[in-house]
Amino acid sequence: TLFLDEVGDLPLELQAKLLRVLQDGEFERVGGTQTLKMDVRMIAATNRDLSRAVEEGRFRADLFYRLNVFPIAIPPLRERLEDVPRLTRHFAMIYAARMGKSIGTIREPVMSKLMAYGWPGNVRELQNVIERAVILSTNDRLELDDSLAAPAAGARTAPPRTLEEIERDHILSVLKSVGWRVSGERGAARILGLKRTTLEARMSRLGISRPA
């Protein structure tokens, strides 16, 4: 099975090549001259209206009909909020394991805030919010920042910071609060819920060093 994400963003010249693969089951490797055969099940996804894209000449009609054999329409997250708790726990488990943290039961106020949000960025936005929350969590509780607060109309907002910037600032803040003590009972590693070696590796990656 081959999954093609955001197929609606393919330029027209690549659409022609994909159509050949779907129709004839043939392709050539980049830089190669030999035609190879393939036999796969193709699943494609997009958040664009491909019917309109066909009408506007941005998507090939023959490719659209070739892909549109068995369409499945998935509603946006705002229309299926009952999925938010399950997705939240799923993403929290993934990022906690990746960061060497342990996230316990997600508290009701946190889940209520997630359920009340409109999720204009769909599941990807929820995924990013949970990753940021795991970074900011200093114990086994998932902690949300103010990123879900809707800005007032006409208000100027600062450009969004990257997750790396948020993580770096948070680690710096904790290190400064403990006098740059990394290990021990009152060290930054314990407060952040990390192993000493994990924290030191992140400090190195983020360019954090104790001031002279």
C-alpha positions in Angstrom: 0.0 0.0 0.0 1.3 3.4 -1.0 -0.1 6.5 0.7 0.2 9.9 -1.1 -0.5 12.8 1.2 -1.6 16.2 -0.1 -2.0 14.9 -3.7 -3.9 18.0 -4.6 -0.6 20.0 -4.3 1.1 18.1 -7.1 2.2 20.3 -10.0 0.7 19.3 -13.4 3.9 17.8 -14.8 4.1 15.4 -11.8 0.4 14.6 -12.1 1.0 13.2 -15.6 3.7 10.9 -14.2 1.5 9.7 -11.4 -1.3 9.0 -13.9 1.1 6.7 -15.9 2.0 4.8 -12.7 -1.6 4.3 -11.8 -2.7 3.3 -15.3 0.2 1.2 -16.5 1.9 0.3 -13.2 5.3 1.5 -14.7 7.9 4.0 -13.6 11.6 4.8 -14.0 13.9 5.7 -11.1 15.4 9.2 -11.1 18.4 9.1 -13.4 17.6 5.5 -14.6 16.6 4.3 -18.0 15.0 0.9 -17.1 11.2 0.8 -16.9 10.1 -1.0 -13.7 6.8 -2.6 -12.9 4.9 -2.1 -9.7 1.7 -3.5 -8.2 0.5 -1.5 -5.2 -2.7 -0.3 -3.7 -2.7 3.5 -3.8 -4.4 5.7 -1.1 -4.4 9.5 -1.7 -5.4 12.3 0.7 -5.9 16.0 0.2 -7.6 18.9 2.0 -8.4 20.6 -1.3 -11.6 20.5 -3.4 -10.3 18.5 -6.3 -13.5 18.9 -8.3 -13.0 22.7 -8.3 -9.3 22.3 -9.0 -10.3 20.3 -12.1 -12.7 23.0 -13.3 -10.0 25.6 -12.8 -7.4 23.6 -14.7 -5.1 23.0 -11.7 -5.7 19.3 -11.5 -5.9 16.8 -14.3 -9.4 15.4 -14.8 -8.2 12.0 -15.9 -6.1 11.7 -12.7 -9.0 12.8 -10.6 -11.3 10.1 -11.9 -8.5 7.5 -11.6 -8.0 8.4 -7.9 -11.7 8.9 -7.1 -12.6 5.2 -7.2 -13.7 5.0 -3.6 -13.7 8.4 -1.9 -13.9 8.7 1.8 -14.8 12.2 3.2 -13.3 12.9 6.6 -15.0 15.9 8.4 -12.7 18.5 10.0 -11.8 18.1 13.6 -14.2 20.9 14.7 -17.1 18.7 13.5 -16.0 15.6 15.4 -14.8 17.0 18.7 -15.5 13.6 20.3 -12.2 12.5 18.7 -10.2 15.2 20.5 -9.6 13.2 23.8 -8.5 10.1 22.0 -6.2 12.0 19.7 -4.8 14.1 22.6 -3.9 10.9 24.5 -2.4 9.4 21.4 -0.1 12.4 20.6 0.8 12.9 24.3 1.9 9.3 24.6 4.0 9.6 21.4 5.8 12.8 22.3 6.3 11.8 26.0 8.0 8.7 24.9 10.1 10.6 22.4 11.2 13.1 25.0 11.7 10.6 27.8 8.8 12.0 29.9 5.8 10.4 31.6 2.4 12.0 31.1 -0.4 10.6 33.4 -4.1 11.3 33.3 -5.0 14.4 31.4 -6.8 16.8 33.7 -10.4 17.9 33.1 -9.6 21.6 32.7 -7.0 20.8 30.0 -9.3 18.6 28.1 -12.2 21.1 28.4 -10.0 23.8 26.9 -9.0 21.5 24.0 -12.7 20.6 23.4 -13.8 24.2 23.4 -11.3 25.2 20.7 -12.3 25.5 17.0 -9.2 23.8 15.5 -8.9 25.8 12.3 -5.6 23.9 11.6 -7.4 20.6 12.0 -5.6 17.5 13.4 -2.1 18.9 12.6 -2.8 21.9 14.8 -3.8 19.6 17.7 -0.7 17.5 17.2 1.5 20.6 17.4 -0.3 21.9 20.5 0.2 18.6 22.3 3.8 18.4 21.3 4.3 21.9 22.7 2.4 21.0 25.8 4.6 17.9 26.5 7.7 20.1 26.0 6.4 22.6 28.6 5.3 19.9 31.1 7.6 19.7 34.1 5.9 16.7 35.8 3.5 14.0 34.8 0.7 16.6 34.0 0.1 17.9 30.5 0.4 21.7 30.6 -1.1 24.0 28.0 0.2 27.5 27.3 -1.8 30.4 26.0 -1.5 29.4 22.3 -5.2 28.4 22.1 -6.4 31.9 23.2 -8.0 33.6 20.3 -6.5 37.1 19.7 -8.8 40.1 19.8 -10.1 41.4 16.5 -7.5 43.8 14.9 -4.9 43.0 17.5 -1.3 42.7 16.4 0.2 39.4 17.2 3.9 38.5 17.4 5.0 35.9 14.8 4.7 32.3 16.2 7.8 30.9 17.8 9.1 27.5 16.8 8.9 24.6 19.2 12.7 24.6 19.5 12.6 28.2 20.6 9.9 27.5 23.2 11.9 24.4 24.5 15.1 26.4 24.7 13.5 29.3 26.6 11.8 26.8 29.0 15.0 24.9 29.8 16.9 28.2 30.3 14.3 29.4 32.7 14.5 26.3 34.8 18.3 26.3 34.8 18.4 29.9 35.9 15.9 29.2 38.7 18.1 26.5 40.2 21.4 28.3 39.7 22.3 26.2 36.7 22.3 23.0 38.7 21.6 20.1 36.3 21.4 17.0 38.5 20.5 16.2 42.0 17.2 16.5 44.0 16.7 20.2 43.1 18.4 20.1 39.7 16.9 21.1 36.5 16.7 17.5 35.1 14.5 16.4 38.0 12.2 19.5 37.6 11.9 18.9 33.9 11.2 15.2 34.3 14.3 14.2 32.3 17.4 12.1 32.8 20.5 14.1 33.4 22.1 12.8 30.2 18.9 13.6 28.2 18.9 17.2 29.5 22.6 17.6 28.8 22.1 16.3 25.2 19.3 18.8 24.7 21.3 21.7 26.1 24.1 20.8 23.6 21.6 20.6 20.7 20.0 23.9 21.6 23.2 25.7 22.2 22.7 26.2 25.9 25.8 26.6 28.1 26.4 27.9 31.5 27.6 31.5 31.5 31.2 32.1 32.5 
